[in-house]
Amino acid sequence: MTKVVNLRRFRKTQARDAARREAETRTDAARLSASDKAGVEAAKAERLRTGGHEIEDEDA
């Protein structure tokens, strides 16, 4: 009987951990998506500011 109880606890723990990992993955994906969108918007603003031309760095 103890083995059955331990197995049930183990399965509950495994399911909880899997759900937590899935939620973290979704959160990370959403965070990256928001970051990518911000990068795209910044790139668009830079192109508008420079008139679509690349500006060379003076340090380069």
mmCIF file as gemmi writes it, N, C-alpha and C atoms, coordinates in Angstrom:
data_model
loop_
_atom_site.group_PDB
_atom_site.id
_atom_site.type_symbol
_atom_site.label_atom_id
_atom_site.label_alt_id
_atom_site.label_comp_id
_atom_site.label_asym_id
_atom_site.label_entity_id
_atom_site.label_seq_id
_atom_site.pdbx_PDB_ins_code
_atom_site.Cartn_x
_atom_site.Cartn_y
_atom_site.Cartn_z
_atom_site.occupancy
_atom_site.B_iso_or_equiv
_atom_site.pdbx_formal_charge
_atom_site.auth_seq_id
_atom_site.auth_asym_id
_atom_site.pdbx_PDB_model_num
ATOM 1 N N . MET Axp A 1 ? 0.822 -1.196 0 1 0 ? 1 A 1
ATOM 2 C CA . MET Axp A 1 ? 0 0 0 1 0 ? 1 A 1
ATOM 3 C C . MET Axp A 1 ? 0.87 1.265 0 1 0 ? 1 A 1
ATOM 4 N N . THR Axp A 2 ? 1.955 1.211 0.71 1 0 ? 2 A 1
ATOM 5 C CA . THR Axp A 2 ? 2.853 2.369 0.766 1 0 ? 2 A 1
ATOM 6 C C . THR Axp A 2 ? 3.401 2.696 -0.606 1 0 ? 2 A 1
ATOM 7 N N . LYS Axp A 3 ? 3.712 1.656 -1.387 1 0 ? 3 A 1
ATOM 8 C CA . LYS Axp A 3 ? 4.241 1.896 -2.735 1 0 ? 3 A 1
ATOM 9 C C . LYS Axp A 3 ? 3.232 2.633 -3.597 1 0 ? 3 A 1
ATOM 10 N N . VAL Axp A 4 ? 1.949 2.28 -3.439 1 0 ? 4 A 1
ATOM 11 C CA . VAL Axp A 4 ? 0.9 2.926 -4.223 1 0 ? 4 A 1
ATOM 12 C C . VAL Axp A 4 ? 0.793 4.402 -3.834 1 0 ? 4 A 1
ATOM 13 N N . VAL Axp A 5 ? 0.834 4.674 -2.531 1 0 ? 5 A 1
ATOM 14 C CA . VAL Axp A 5 ? 0.748 6.055 -2.055 1 0 ? 5 A 1
ATOM 15 C C . VAL Axp A 5 ? 1.947 6.849 -2.552 1 0 ? 5 A 1
ATOM 16 N N . ASN Axp A 6 ? 3.132 6.289 -2.453 1 0 ? 6 A 1
ATOM 17 C CA . ASN Axp A 6 ? 4.333 6.971 -2.928 1 0 ? 6 A 1
ATOM 18 C C . ASN Axp A 6 ? 4.272 7.233 -4.421 1 0 ? 6 A 1
ATOM 19 N N . LEU Axp A 7 ? 3.767 6.274 -5.181 1 0 ? 7 A 1
ATOM 20 C CA . LEU Axp A 7 ? 3.652 6.428 -6.626 1 0 ? 7 A 1
ATOM 21 C C . LEU Axp A 7 ? 2.68 7.563 -6.957 1 0 ? 7 A 1
ATOM 22 N N . ARG Axp A 8 ? 1.572 7.642 -6.214 1 0 ? 8 A 1
ATOM 23 C CA . ARG Axp A 8 ? 0.606 8.729 -6.449 1 0 ? 8 A 1
ATOM 24 C C . ARG Axp A 8 ? 1.245 10.087 -6.155 1 0 ? 8 A 1
ATOM 25 N N . ARG Axp A 9 ? 1.974 10.169 -5.053 1 0 ? 9 A 1
ATOM 26 C CA . ARG Axp A 9 ? 2.662 11.425 -4.72 1 0 ? 9 A 1
ATOM 27 C C . ARG Axp A 9 ? 3.664 11.787 -5.797 1 0 ? 9 A 1
ATOM 28 N N . PHE Axp A 10 ? 4.4 10.787 -6.262 1 0 ? 10 A 1
ATOM 29 C CA . PHE Axp A 10 ? 5.399 11.008 -7.295 1 0 ? 10 A 1
ATOM 30 C C . PHE Axp A 10 ? 4.738 11.544 -8.565 1 0 ? 10 A 1
ATOM 31 N N . ARG Axp A 11 ? 3.644 10.935 -8.953 1 0 ? 11 A 1
ATOM 32 C CA . ARG Axp A 11 ? 2.95 11.376 -10.172 1 0 ? 11 A 1
ATOM 33 C C . ARG Axp A 11 ? 2.396 12.789 -10.02 1 0 ? 11 A 1
ATOM 34 N N . LYS Axp A 12 ? 1.854 13.111 -8.838 1 0 ? 12 A 1
ATOM 35 C CA . LYS Axp A 12 ? 1.356 14.472 -8.601 1 0 ? 12 A 1
ATOM 36 C C . LYS Axp A 12 ? 2.497 15.473 -8.703 1 0 ? 12 A 1
ATOM 37 N N . THR Axp A 13 ? 3.626 15.134 -8.114 1 0 ? 13 A 1
ATOM 38 C CA . THR Axp A 13 ? 4.788 16.012 -8.156 1 0 ? 13 A 1
ATOM 39 C C . THR Axp A 13 ? 5.269 16.189 -9.581 1 0 ? 13 A 1
ATOM 40 N N . GLN Axp A 14 ? 5.321 15.089 -10.331 1 0 ? 14 A 1
ATOM 41 C CA . GLN Axp A 14 ? 5.755 15.165 -11.729 1 0 ? 14 A 1
ATOM 42 C C . GLN Axp A 14 ? 4.814 16.052 -12.547 1 0 ? 14 A 1
ATOM 43 N N . ALA Axp A 15 ? 3.502 15.895 -12.326 1 0 ? 15 A 1
ATOM 44 C CA . ALA Axp A 15 ? 2.524 16.692 -13.065 1 0 ? 15 A 1
ATOM 45 C C . ALA Axp A 15 ? 2.652 18.173 -12.701 1 0 ? 15 A 1
ATOM 46 N N . ARG Axp A 16 ? 2.855 18.455 -11.416 1 0 ? 16 A 1
ATOM 47 C CA . ARG Axp A 16 ? 3.009 19.837 -10.967 1 0 ? 16 A 1
ATOM 48 C C . ARG Axp A 16 ? 4.264 20.464 -11.565 1 0 ? 16 A 1
ATOM 49 N N . ASP Axp A 17 ? 5.346 19.714 -11.56 1 0 ? 17 A 1
ATOM 50 C CA . ASP Axp A 17 ? 6.6 20.23 -12.127 1 0 ? 17 A 1
ATOM 51 C C . ASP Axp A 17 ? 6.474 20.464 -13.632 1 0 ? 17 A 1
ATOM 52 N N . ALA Axp A 18 ? 5.805 19.549 -14.318 1 0 ? 18 A 1
ATOM 53 C CA . ALA Axp A 18 ? 5.622 19.706 -15.763 1 0 ? 18 A 1
ATOM 54 C C . ALA Axp A 18 ? 4.772 20.94 -16.061 1 0 ? 18 A 1
ATOM 55 N N . ALA Axp A 19 ? 3.732 21.161 -15.264 1 0 ? 19 A 1
ATOM 56 C CA . ALA Axp A 19 ? 2.883 22.339 -15.46 1 0 ? 19 A 1
ATOM 57 C C . ALA Axp A 19 ? 3.674 23.615 -15.198 1 0 ? 19 A 1
ATOM 58 N N . ARG Axp A 20 ? 4.536 23.603 -14.178 1 0 ? 20 A 1
ATOM 59 C CA . ARG Axp A 20 ? 5.348 24.779 -13.868 1 0 ? 20 A 1
ATOM 60 C C . ARG Axp A 20 ? 6.326 25.067 -15.008 1 0 ? 20 A 1
ATOM 61 N N . ARG Axp A 21 ? 6.953 24.018 -15.542 1 0 ? 21 A 1
ATOM 62 C CA . ARG Axp A 21 ? 7.893 24.214 -16.655 1 0 ? 21 A 1
ATOM 63 C C . ARG Axp A 21 ? 7.173 24.761 -17.881 1 0 ? 21 A 1
ATOM 64 N N . GLU Axp A 22 ? 5.982 24.253 -18.14 1 0 ? 22 A 1
ATOM 65 C CA . GLU Axp A 22 ? 5.202 24.716 -19.289 1 0 ? 22 A 1
ATOM 66 C C . GLU Axp A 22 ? 4.843 26.197 -19.136 1 0 ? 22 A 1
ATOM 67 N N . ALA Axp A 23 ? 4.443 26.584 -17.935 1 0 ? 23 A 1
ATOM 68 C CA . ALA Axp A 23 ? 4.089 27.98 -17.682 1 0 ? 23 A 1
ATOM 69 C C . ALA Axp A 23 ? 5.318 28.874 -17.836 1 0 ? 23 A 1
ATOM 70 N N . GLU Axp A 24 ? 6.463 28.422 -17.346 1 0 ? 24 A 1
ATOM 71 C CA . GLU Axp A 24 ? 7.695 29.205 -17.488 1 0 ? 24 A 1
ATOM 72 C C . GLU Axp A 24 ? 8.066 29.356 -18.956 1 0 ? 24 A 1
ATOM 73 N N . THR Axp A 25 ? 7.876 28.296 -19.737 1 0 ? 25 A 1
ATOM 74 C CA . THR Axp A 25 ? 8.186 28.343 -21.164 1 0 ? 25 A 1
ATOM 75 C C . THR Axp A 25 ? 7.295 29.365 -21.867 1 0 ? 25 A 1
ATOM 76 N N . ARG Axp A 26 ? 6.003 29.356 -21.531 1 0 ? 26 A 1
ATOM 77 C CA . ARG Axp A 26 ? 5.084 30.318 -22.14 1 0 ? 26 A 1
ATOM 78 C C . ARG Axp A 26 ? 5.447 31.744 -21.747 1 0 ? 26 A 1
ATOM 79 N N . THR Axp A 27 ? 5.803 31.933 -20.48 1 0 ? 27 A 1
ATOM 80 C CA . THR Axp A 27 ? 6.184 33.267 -20.006 1 0 ? 27 A 1
ATOM 81 C C . THR Axp A 27 ? 7.442 33.744 -20.719 1 0 ? 27 A 1
ATOM 82 N N . ASP Axp A 28 ? 8.424 32.857 -20.842 1 0 ? 28 A 1
ATOM 83 C CA . ASP Axp A 28 ? 9.664 33.215 -21.533 1 0 ? 28 A 1
ATOM 84 C C . ASP Axp A 28 ? 9.397 33.556 -22.989 1 0 ? 28 A 1
ATOM 85 N N . ALA Axp A 29 ? 8.535 32.778 -23.637 1 0 ? 29 A 1
ATOM 86 C CA . ALA Axp A 29 ? 8.218 33.032 -25.041 1 0 ? 29 A 1
ATOM 87 C C . ALA Axp A 29 ? 7.522 34.386 -25.195 1 0 ? 29 A 1
ATOM 88 N N . ALA Axp A 30 ? 6.625 34.698 -24.288 1 0 ? 30 A 1
ATOM 89 C CA . ALA Axp A 30 ? 5.929 35.987 -24.353 1 0 ? 30 A 1
ATOM 90 C C . ALA Axp A 30 ? 6.91 37.129 -24.12 1 0 ? 30 A 1
ATOM 91 N N . ARG Axp A 31 ? 7.836 36.931 -23.187 1 0 ? 31 A 1
ATOM 92 C CA . ARG Axp A 31 ? 8.828 37.969 -22.891 1 0 ? 31 A 1
ATOM 93 C C . ARG Axp A 31 ? 9.719 38.201 -24.107 1 0 ? 31 A 1
ATOM 94 N N . LEU Axp A 32 ? 10.151 37.119 -24.754 1 0 ? 32 A 1
ATOM 95 C CA . LEU Axp A 32 ? 10.991 37.254 -25.941 1 0 ? 32 A 1
ATOM 96 C C . LEU Axp A 32 ? 10.23 37.921 -27.072 1 0 ? 32 A 1
ATOM 97 N N . SER Axp A 33 ? 8.967 37.566 -27.222 1 0 ? 33 A 1
ATOM 98 C CA . SER Axp A 33 ? 8.148 38.16 -28.271 1 0 ? 33 A 1
ATOM 99 C C . SER Axp A 33 ? 8.028 39.666 -28.062 1 0 ? 33 A 1
ATOM 100 N N . ALA Axp A 34 ? 7.802 40.077 -26.821 1 0 ? 34 A 1
ATOM 101 C CA . ALA Axp A 34 ? 7.693 41.504 -26.525 1 0 ? 34 A 1
ATOM 102 C C . ALA Axp A 34 ? 9.029 42.197 -26.791 1 0 ? 34 A 1
ATOM 103 N N . SER Axp A 35 ? 10.114 41.518 -26.448 1 0 ? 35 A 1
ATOM 104 C CA . SER Axp A 35 ? 11.443 42.074 -26.678 1 0 ? 35 A 1
ATOM 105 C C . SER Axp A 35 ? 11.698 42.23 -28.173 1 0 ? 35 A 1
ATOM 106 N N . ASP Axp A 36 ? 11.323 41.214 -28.946 1 0 ? 36 A 1
ATOM 107 C CA . ASP Axp A 36 ? 11.502 41.281 -30.399 1 0 ? 36 A 1
ATOM 108 C C . ASP Axp A 36 ? 10.685 42.425 -31.004 1 0 ? 36 A 1
ATOM 109 N N . LYS Axp A 37 ? 9.46 42.59 -30.538 1 0 ? 37 A 1
ATOM 110 C CA . LYS Axp A 37 ? 8.616 43.667 -31.051 1 0 ? 37 A 1
ATOM 111 C C . LYS Axp A 37 ? 9.243 45.022 -30.753 1 0 ? 37 A 1
ATOM 112 N N . ALA Axp A 38 ? 9.78 45.174 -29.559 1 0 ? 38 A 1
ATOM 113 C CA . ALA Axp A 38 ? 10.422 46.44 -29.19 1 0 ? 38 A 1
ATOM 114 C C . ALA Axp A 38 ? 11.64 46.682 -30.079 1 0 ? 38 A 1
ATOM 115 N N . GLY Axp A 39 ? 12.393 45.638 -30.368 1 0 ? 39 A 1
ATOM 116 C CA . GLY Axp A 39 ? 13.562 45.762 -31.243 1 0 ? 39 A 1
ATOM 117 C C . GLY Axp A 39 ? 13.17 46.153 -32.651 1 0 ? 39 A 1
ATOM 118 N N . VAL Axp A 40 ? 12.098 45.579 -33.152 1 0 ? 40 A 1
ATOM 119 C CA . VAL Axp A 40 ? 11.624 45.905 -34.495 1 0 ? 40 A 1
ATOM 120 C C . VAL Axp A 40 ? 11.176 47.369 -34.547 1 0 ? 40 A 1
ATOM 121 N N . GLU Axp A 41 ? 10.454 47.795 -33.514 1 0 ? 41 A 1
ATOM 122 C CA . GLU Axp A 41 ? 10.007 49.191 -33.475 1 0 ? 41 A 1
ATOM 123 C C . GLU Axp A 41 ? 11.202 50.143 -33.411 1 0 ? 41 A 1
ATOM 124 N N . ALA Axp A 42 ? 12.212 49.795 -32.643 1 0 ? 42 A 1
ATOM 125 C CA . ALA Axp A 42 ? 13.414 50.64 -32.549 1 0 ? 42 A 1
ATOM 126 C C . ALA Axp A 42 ? 14.124 50.706 -33.9 1 0 ? 42 A 1
ATOM 127 N N . ALA Axp A 43 ? 14.184 49.581 -34.591 1 0 ? 43 A 1
ATOM 128 C CA . ALA Axp A 43 ? 14.827 49.555 -35.905 1 0 ? 43 A 1
ATOM 129 C C . ALA Axp A 43 ? 14.053 50.422 -36.907 1 0 ? 43 A 1
ATOM 130 N N . LYS Axp A 44 ? 12.729 50.353 -36.84 1 0 ? 44 A 1
ATOM 131 C CA . LYS Axp A 44 ? 11.912 51.185 -37.727 1 0 ? 44 A 1
ATOM 132 C C . LYS Axp A 44 ? 12.151 52.666 -37.444 1 0 ? 44 A 1
ATOM 133 N N . ALA Axp A 45 ? 12.196 53.016 -36.166 1 0 ? 45 A 1
ATOM 134 C CA . ALA Axp A 45 ? 12.425 54.417 -35.798 1 0 ? 45 A 1
ATOM 135 C C . ALA Axp A 45 ? 13.799 54.874 -36.267 1 0 ? 45 A 1
ATOM 136 N N . GLU Axp A 46 ? 14.788 54.015 -36.155 1 0 ? 46 A 1
ATOM 137 C CA . GLU Axp A 46 ? 16.146 54.36 -36.598 1 0 ? 46 A 1
ATOM 138 C C . GLU Axp A 46 ? 16.183 54.575 -38.112 1 0 ? 46 A 1
ATOM 139 N N . ARG Axp A 47 ? 15.488 53.708 -38.855 1 0 ? 47 A 1
ATOM 140 C CA . ARG Axp A 47 ? 15.454 53.869 -40.313 1 0 ? 47 A 1
ATOM 141 C C . ARG Axp A 47 ? 14.766 55.163 -40.702 1 0 ? 47 A 1
ATOM 142 N N . LEU Axp A 48 ? 13.682 55.506 -39.995 1 0 ? 48 A 1
ATOM 143 C CA . LEU Axp A 48 ? 12.998 56.762 -40.28 1 0 ? 48 A 1
ATOM 144 C C . LEU Axp A 48 ? 13.893 57.948 -39.96 1 0 ? 48 A 1
ATOM 145 N N . ARG Axp A 49 ? 14.619 57.862 -38.864 1 0 ? 49 A 1
ATOM 146 C CA . ARG Axp A 49 ? 15.491 58.955 -38.44 1 0 ? 49 A 1
ATOM 147 C C . ARG Axp A 49 ? 16.632 59.158 -39.427 1 0 ? 49 A 1
ATOM 148 N N . THR Axp A 50 ? 17.168 58.067 -39.964 1 0 ? 50 A 1
ATOM 149 C CA . THR Axp A 50 ? 18.32 58.172 -40.869 1 0 ? 50 A 1
ATOM 150 C C . THR Axp A 50 ? 17.898 58.256 -42.328 1 0 ? 50 A 1
ATOM 151 N N . GLY Axp A 51 ? 16.616 58.24 -42.58 1 0 ? 51 A 1
ATOM 152 C CA . GLY Axp A 51 ? 16.141 58.305 -43.959 1 0 ? 51 A 1
ATOM 153 C C . GLY Axp A 51 ? 16.413 57.016 -44.725 1 0 ? 51 A 1
ATOM 154 N N . GLY Axp A 52 ? 16.548 55.909 -43.998 1 0 ? 52 A 1
ATOM 155 C CA . GLY Axp A 52 ? 16.746 54.611 -44.634 1 0 ? 52 A 1
ATOM 156 C C . GLY Axp A 52 ? 18.191 54.301 -44.957 1 0 ? 52 A 1
ATOM 157 N N . HIS Axp A 53 ? 19.104 55.205 -44.613 1 0 ? 53 A 1
ATOM 158 C CA . HIS Axp A 53 ? 20.518 54.981 -44.902 1 0 ? 53 A 1
ATOM 159 C C . HIS Axp A 53 ? 21.252 54.525 -43.659 1 0 ? 53 A 1
ATOM 160 N N . GLU Axp A 54 ? 22.263 53.729 -43.894 1 0 ? 54 A 1
ATOM 161 C CA . GLU Axp A 54 ? 23.116 53.293 -42.789 1 0 ? 54 A 1
ATOM 162 C C . GLU Axp A 54 ? 24.043 54.438 -42.419 1 0 ? 54 A 1
ATOM 163 N N . ILE Axp A 55 ? 24.201 54.651 -41.122 1 0 ? 55 A 1
ATOM 164 C CA . ILE Axp A 55 ? 25.139 55.671 -40.648 1 0 ? 55 A 1
ATOM 165 C C . ILE Axp A 55 ? 26.35 54.94 -40.096 1 0 ? 55 A 1
ATOM 166 N N . GLU Axp A 56 ? 27.516 55.293 -40.622 1 0 ? 56 A 1
ATOM 167 C CA . GLU Axp A 56 ? 28.735 54.641 -40.156 1 0 ? 56 A 1
ATOM 168 C C . GLU Axp A 56 ? 29.188 55.291 -38.857 1 0 ? 56 A 1
ATOM 169 N N . ASP Axp A 57 ? 29.667 54.461 -37.946 1 0 ? 57 A 1
ATOM 170 C CA . ASP Axp A 57 ? 30.197 54.977 -36.69 1 0 ? 57 A 1
ATOM 171 C C . ASP Axp A 57 ? 31.533 55.651 -36.958 1 0 ? 57 A 1
ATOM 172 N N . GLU Axp A 58 ? 31.78 56.747 -36.292 1 0 ? 58 A 1
ATOM 173 C CA . GLU Axp A 58 ? 33.052 57.439 -36.447 1 0 ? 58 A 1
ATOM 174 C C . GLU Axp A 58 ? 34.183 56.637 -35.827 1 0 ? 58 A 1
ATOM 175 N N . ASP Axp A 59 ? 33.865 55.809 -34.841 1 0 ? 59 A 1
ATOM 176 C CA . ASP Axp A 59 ? 34.888 55.019 -34.158 1 0 ? 59 A 1
ATOM 177 C C . ASP Axp A 59 ? 35.368 53.855 -35.012 1 0 ? 59 A 1
ATOM 178 N N . ALA Axp A 60 ? 34.566 53.438 -35.951 1 0 ? 60 A 1
ATOM 179 C CA . ALA Axp A 60 ? 34.895 52.235 -36.723 1 0 ? 60 A 1
ATOM 180 C C . ALA Axp A 60 ? 35.996 52.441 -37.723 1 0 ? 60 A 1
